[in-house]
Amino acid sequence: NVAMVTLDGTGARGNGSEKKWFLGMNEAGELRTNLPLSKDSLWVIEPQPPDTKRPTTSNCNPAYYPDLQLGLDNIDSFVKNGYLHVKRAVDNKLVQEALRAINYHLGQLKAKGGKPDPGPGFGLASQDVHVLDLLHQSSVWTLAHRLVGVGKVQTKSQAQCALRFPEPGSSMNRVDVGQMPWHVDGANVHKRSPFTFLLGICLSEQMQENVGNLCVYPGSHIRCYEALHAANEVDPGQPPRENVWQGRRPKMQTGPRQLLLQPGDAVFIHSKLAHTVAPNYSPNIRYQVYFRVFHVNHDPSKVTLWEEFEGVQSALEEMSVG
């Protein structure tokens, strides 16, 4: 990080003004500043202590394992249930480094007076190289290609660090997970196809229910797709939030399934699968990281079911031939 100040005394630190002056360059290499420049106005670059000592970008290429396959049974399970739980998909070393990074940034957030419950994404932690390595340097990167197609995977250089803090109160006040509202990602921000699939990576033990577990409605991706597809035919594009479903929001026939996960487990979730999260009645913070994964030709204006899963389609063709 650098702070740029003028030698002639102007600028935020030169005259005590609260206005923040900046000096930079655009993509064309042209100088850009909000401070009037003159021949007597020179700039000096003064190194400043960074907000964080942790890197936020990686110089490593994603790890791809050509011999690693998902298996037809797993593909079939993903097609039927709309999600796939892969145990121990991420090495413990990567899990521990990601936890260290998240806790570091959590401490920095508290030190800077941030709210104790970090919001969606969780700031710099979501871009920390050790968090991104959960995807890029583990087997899940290869498995993502097995679903979407080799060379067809695209992600953003950002994760969602999802922390669920313990709930207050006694066991007498506990909520029935079946009564909690479910959602399909994007529908709450008036989008019907925000990405191809959601990838969740567990960083803390969740081998019992009601510890902040991810809860899924197996098979609901079919009905949700049909409802959203019909709604999109009536009102294409990005409708107002209250009209996303066009009155077609399906009712779930059964309650949600709380997934029991261990650190390093990965869950691949179809973008149309209904899901929610259980309350955390444990004494510990639940740590989970999510990535939004896209097919390279993803079109958010289209509501699709399997068109962007080229790897799944190939596996289904293989199963039909067999």
Salt bridges, closest charged atoms under 4 A:
GLU30 OE1 - ARG32 NH2 3.12
GLU46 OE1 - ARG13 NH2 2.29
ASP51 OD1 - LYS112 NZ 4.00
ASP76 OD2 - LYS80 NZ 3.20
GLU97 OE1 - ARG100 NE 3.77
GLU97 OE1 - HIS130 ND1 3.95
ASP128 OD2 - ARG54 NE 3.36
ASP128 OD2 - HIS105 NE2 2.93
ASP185 OD1 - HIS183 NE2 3.07
ASP185 OD1 - HIS275 NE2 3.18
ASP185 OD2 - ARG292 NH2 3.71
GLU233 OE2 - HIS229 NE2 3.81
ASP265 OD2 - HIS85 NE2 2.88
GLU308 OE2 - HIS298 ND1 2.99
GLU310 OE1 - LYS152 NZ 2.92
GLU310 OE2 - HIS295 NE2 2.79
